[in-house]
Amino acid sequence: RCSEGGMMGLGLGDPPADYGSIMAVGLFVALMCICIIVGHLLEENRWMNESTTALLLGLGAGTVILFASSGKNSRLMVFSEDLFFIYLLPPIIFNAGFQVKKKQFFRNFMTITLFAVVGTLISFSIISLGAMGLISRLNIGSLELGDYLALGAIFSATDSVCTLQVLSQDETPFLYSLVFGEGVVNDATSVVLFNAIQNFDLGNFSSLKFLQFIGNFLYLFGASTFLGVASGLLSAYVIKKLYFGRHSTDREVAIMMLMAYLSYMLAELLDLSGILTVFFCGIVMSHYTWHNVTESMPSPRCHSSLRRFSFSMLAWMHWI
């Protein structure tokens, strides 16, 4: 009886109160399962693939929820940007850097940089000038120079996910490497460009301030890259010198994940690009740190430890 009363006092016998969160998570998991299953069944289909399936499922689910809630503010329709930028984005970018084919990426690095950096700057200039002329002609409202430049930085970012779903890494390795590398570096360039605009005083614009703006952009790009490389090399040095593997390989995996996540957070605290930092941190860790992990540990077990710790860390941070 005492234990029963204790359980009721802890709320274990009561129905869950936060139905909105449970429904949102349940719907998200169900849609993910359906997306994976349908995407697998349509893998060889010429007209449909996994990305198209995910797009249609999300569009359909959002439409149903919108009509079911009669257009009212529904918790299912709200997505926290903090949840994405703090918890979801760092592992995604880190995995992209960790799994990248380094030989192909660095062999084509100049071409990737040409498309991702120079191409983004060209798109940024055209979109900013076009928005300035179009908005002023339509008399929509009075915007400042920084607003037009921010629009250019936002719309110059491209998403190569759908393109990568169509390409095959084995059949077209060169094209896949270019599209993948351009997509990642383009996103980082757009973010760095946007941050440079936000942190720069554009009043009384002159040629000197333009050079200062370019210098600020190059500083953010270079400092973010340097921080990512330094974090990766530091993790490799720590694991090699301290040799955690003689006690537990999970500690090595923990150091890797925590230092990668720390590099992202440190970059954000220093007003740098966390995306660029954690991407190059992942590349360096896959080349140096990963090979310092205990050699006697089987590869499947090591990958299992990496995944297990990643999910545990994300769940713990989200609970906090």
N, C-alpha and C positions, 0 to 999 in steps of 0.2 A: 504494500500500500504506500509505503514511504517513497519507494522508487517510482511508483506510478505518479504520485503527487509531484515528485521532482521533475519528471519528464513533462508533465503538464505545465509546471511552473516555467520550464525552459522553452515552452512553446512547441515541443516536439509532437504533441498530440493535437495541436491546432492546425487548421488549414493555412496554407501560405497566404500572406497578406498582399504581397507585391505581385499581383497577377500580371501587370503590364510587363515587368521584366521577364517573367517566366514565359509569357506568350511570345514576346519578341525573340528571346533566345531559342525557344522551341520552333518558331516559324523559320528563323535563320538556319537552324540545323537541318530542318526538313527540306528547305529549298536547296541547301548544299548537297544533301543526299540525292535528291532528284536530279540536280544538275550533273553530278558525277555519273550517275547511272545512265541518264539519257545521253550525255556526252560520250560515254563509252560505247553505247549502242550505235551512235552516229559517227563513230570515229572514221570509218571508211566512206562516209557519205560525201558527195562532191559539193553539195550546196549548203550543208549544215555542219557546224563543228561545235566544240564545247563553249567557245566564247559567245557564239550566236545564241546557243541554248540558254546560257546564263543571262544574257541580255533580255531575251524574251520572257524568261521566268521572272526576272526582277520587275520588268515592265508590267507583266500580268498581275503579279502579286501586289504591286503598288497600286494598280488601278482598282483591284478588288477591295483593298483596304480603304482607299479613298472614298469609294462609293458606299462601303459598309459603315464608315464613320460619318457619312453625310457631309464630307468636306470639313469636319471639325478637326481641331488639333489632336492628332493621335500620337501616342508615344511610339507606336510602331513606325511612324513616318519621320521620327526625329533621330538624327545621327550626330553624336557628339564628335566635334573635330578633335578634342583632346584625346578621345579614345583612339582615333585613327593615328594622329601624329605622334602620340607618346607610346602607345602600346602595340599598334599593328604595323605601322610603317617601318620602324627600325629592323624587325626581323625579316621583312620582305626585301628591303634593300640589302641587308647583310647577306641574305641567301643568294641574291643576284650576284653580288661580288664574290661570294665564296664558291659558287658553282660555275662561274664564268670560265670559258676556255681561254686560259691566260695566253697561250701561244698565239692563237688567232687574234685575241683582243689587242695585244701589244704589237703584233706584226702589222695590224691595220690601224694602229693608234693614230697616226697622222691623218689618215682618211676619216676616221671617226671624229677626231677633233675638228677637222675642216667642216664636216656636216653639222656636228653638234654645237660647236662654239660659234664659228663664223656664220654658219647657216642660221643659227638662232638669233644672232645679232642682226643679220639681214632681215629676217622675219620681224624682229622687234622694231626695227626702224620703219619698215613698210607699214606695219599695223598701227604703230603710234602716229605716223604722219597721216595715214588714211582715216583713223579715228578722229584726229584733230580737224581734218577738212570736212568729214561727213557730219560730225556732231555740231560743228559751228554752222554748217550750211542748213541743217535741219532745225536749228534753234531749240535743241532739246534742253539745254541748260548750260550754265557757265561752269566749265571745269578748268582746273589749273593744269599747268604743264606736267606736274607730278602724276596727276590722274591719267592723262593720256599715256605717259610712259609706263605706268602700272598696268594699264590695259594691254599695251604692247607686250610687256613681260609675261602677263598671264596667258594671253592667246598664242604666244610663240611656243609654248610648251606643247609637245605632241605626245600621243599615247600609242606605242608600238605593240601593245599586247595582242590586239586582233591580228596584226600583220604577222607576228611571230607564231600565232596559232596556225596560220596557213603554211608557213615555211617549214621545211624539214632541216634540222641541224646536220643530219648525216648526208643528205642529198645536195644541199646548197650551203656548205659551211661558211664560205666567204660572205655571201649575202646575209646569212643569218647573223654572222658576227658583226657586220656593219649595222644592221637594223637594231640588234640588241644593244650594242655599244652606244649607238647614236641615241637610242631611247633613254638610256640611263643618264648619259652625260648631258643630254638635252634638258631633262628634268632638273638636274642639278644646276645647269647654267641658268635656266629660267628662275629658279629659286634664288640663286646668288644675285642675279640681275634685279629681281624684285626687292631683295633686301638692300642692295646698293641704292636703289631709288628711294626706299623708305628712310634710309639713314643719311641721305644727302640733302643739303639745303639747295633747292633749285631756284630760289629767288635771285633775280638779277643775273640770269644765265649769261655766261660769257665763255670764250674759248679756254680760259684758264680753268674755269669750273668744269668744263667738259673734260679736260685732261685729268682733273682731280676725280671726276666720276669714273673714267676709265681705270685710273690707278686704284680706286676703291674696289672696283669690280675684280681686277687682277689680284688684289690683296685677299679678298674673300675667297676667290677660287684657289689661289695658292696656299693660303693658310689652312683652308678646310682639307685640302689634299694632304698637306704636310702632317696635320693632326691625325688623320686616319692612318697614314703610313707609320707614324711614330707610335701610335697605340698598338698597331699590329706587331711591330718589331719589339716593343716593350713586353707584350704578352709572350712572344716567342722566347725572349731572354729569361723572363721569370719562370716559365715552365721548364726550360732547359737547365737552369741553375738550381732550382729548388727541387726538381724531380718529384713531383707529387705522386707519380705513378706507383712508387713503392708502397704507398699506403692505400690510395684509392684513385682510380682514373677519373672518377666523377669530379674530383677536385680540379683536375686539368680542364675538363669540359666546362666546369663552373667558371674558372678563371677566364677562359676564352669568351664565353657568352657575356659575362659581367663586364669585361674590359671593352668588348665591342659596344655594348649598350652604354657604358660610361663615356666612350668616345662620342657617341651621338649626343648625349646629354651635355657633355662639356662643350661641344660645338654650338649647341643651341644657347647655352649660357654665355658664350663669348660672341654671340650674334654672328656666327659663321653658318655654313651650310651643313646641317647634320646628315643630309642625304649623301652628299659627296664624301663626307668624312667616314661614315659607316660603310660606304661602298668600297673605298680603297682600303679600309681596315679589313674588310672581308677578303679582298684579293690578297693582301699581305699575309693574313692568317692562314689562308688555304695553301700558300706557298712555303711559309716558314713555320708558323705555330703548329699547324696540323701535323707536320712531320716530326715535331718534338714530343708529341703525345706518345705515351708508352707503346713501344714497338710490339710488345708481346700481346697486346690487346687485339682480338680479332676485329676486323673492320665492321661487320654487322653490329657487333656489340657496342663499338665506339659510336656508330651512327645512332644506335638506339639510346645511348646515354645522352648524346647531344640533343636528340628530339625530346627525351623525357625531361631534361633540365630546362629546355626552352619553354615547354608548356607549363612546367611548374613555376618558373620565374614570371611568365606572363600572367598566370592565374593569381599569383601572390601580389603582383603589382596592381592588377585590376581590383583585387579585394581591398587593398589599401585605399 
